[in-house]
Amino acid sequence: MEISEFQALIESIYLEKDSRRGVPGTFMWLVEEVGELSRAIRRGDTESLRGEFADVLAWTVSLASLCGIDLAWAVTAKYSGGCPKCGAIPCRCSE
């Protein structure tokens, strides 16, 4: 599934509900999901990791939609030329 297809799918499922919640409330749900991802990483449970990564991506996409951001365009604009700082693939920036 392409990023644009996923964003459209998440909009069709959740945009109405997330619009009522608003950007601040939706952002708080994203933060909650990041916390759940953190716990799954510490546990090392692959099945939980799959679900939590999917949830974080879905909430990120939903938040982008609420903010009027076409995530596929944003990602392409920022990363298609390589690292945004050094321009290299792979990145050659020093840590």
C-alpha positions in Angstrom: 0.0 0.0 0.0 1.3 3.5 -0.9 1.5 6.2 1.7 -1.2 8.2 -0.1 -3.5 5.1 -0.1 -2.9 4.6 3.6 -3.6 8.2 4.4 -6.9 8.0 2.4 -7.9 4.8 4.1 -7.2 6.3 7.6 -9.2 9.4 6.6 -12.1 7.3 5.5 -12.1 5.3 8.8 -11.2 8.1 11.3 -11.3 11.6 9.9 -14.8 12.4 11.2 -14.0 11.2 14.7 -10.5 12.8 14.8 -11.9 16.1 13.5 -14.2 16.2 16.5 -11.3 15.4 18.8 -9.2 18.1 17.1 -5.4 18.4 16.6 -4.5 18.6 20.3 -6.5 15.5 21.3 -5.3 13.5 18.3 -1.7 14.5 19.1 -2.2 13.2 22.7 -3.4 9.8 21.3 -0.3 9.7 19.1 1.9 10.3 22.1 0.1 7.6 24.0 0.7 5.2 21.1 4.4 6.1 21.1 4.6 5.2 24.8 3.0 1.8 24.0 5.5 1.3 21.2 8.3 2.0 23.7 7.0 -0.6 26.1 6.7 -3.1 23.2 10.4 -2.4 22.2 11.5 -3.0 25.8 9.6 -6.3 25.9 10.9 -7.4 22.5 7.6 -8.9 21.6 7.4 -9.0 17.7 3.7 -9.4 17.5 3.1 -6.4 19.8 5.8 -4.4 17.9 3.9 -4.9 14.6 0.7 -3.6 16.1 2.2 -0.7 17.9 4.2 0.4 14.8 1.0 0.2 12.8 -0.8 2.3 15.5 1.9 5.0 15.6 1.8 5.2 11.8 -2.0 5.5 11.7 -2.1 8.2 14.3 0.7 10.1 12.6 -1.1 9.9 9.3 -4.4 11.0 10.9 -2.7 14.0 12.6 -1.1 15.0 9.2 -4.6 14.9 7.6 -6.0 17.1 10.4 -3.2 19.6 9.7 -3.8 19.5 6.0 -0.6 17.8 5.2 -0.3 15.3 2.3 2.2 13.0 3.9 3.3 11.3 0.7 4.2 14.7 -0.8 5.9 15.8 2.5 8.0 12.6 2.7 9.0 12.7 -1.0 9.9 16.4 -0.8 12.1 15.9 2.2 13.8 12.6 1.7 13.8 11.7 -2.1 17.2 13.3 -2.5 18.8 11.5 0.4 19.6 12.8 3.8 18.1 16.3 4.1 21.3 17.6 5.7 24.2 16.0 3.7 22.2 14.8 0.6 23.9 11.4 0.7 22.5 7.9 0.5 23.4 6.5 2.9 23.7 9.5 5.2 27.3 10.6 5.9 26.5 13.1 8.6 28.5 12.7 11.8 26.4 11.7 14.8 
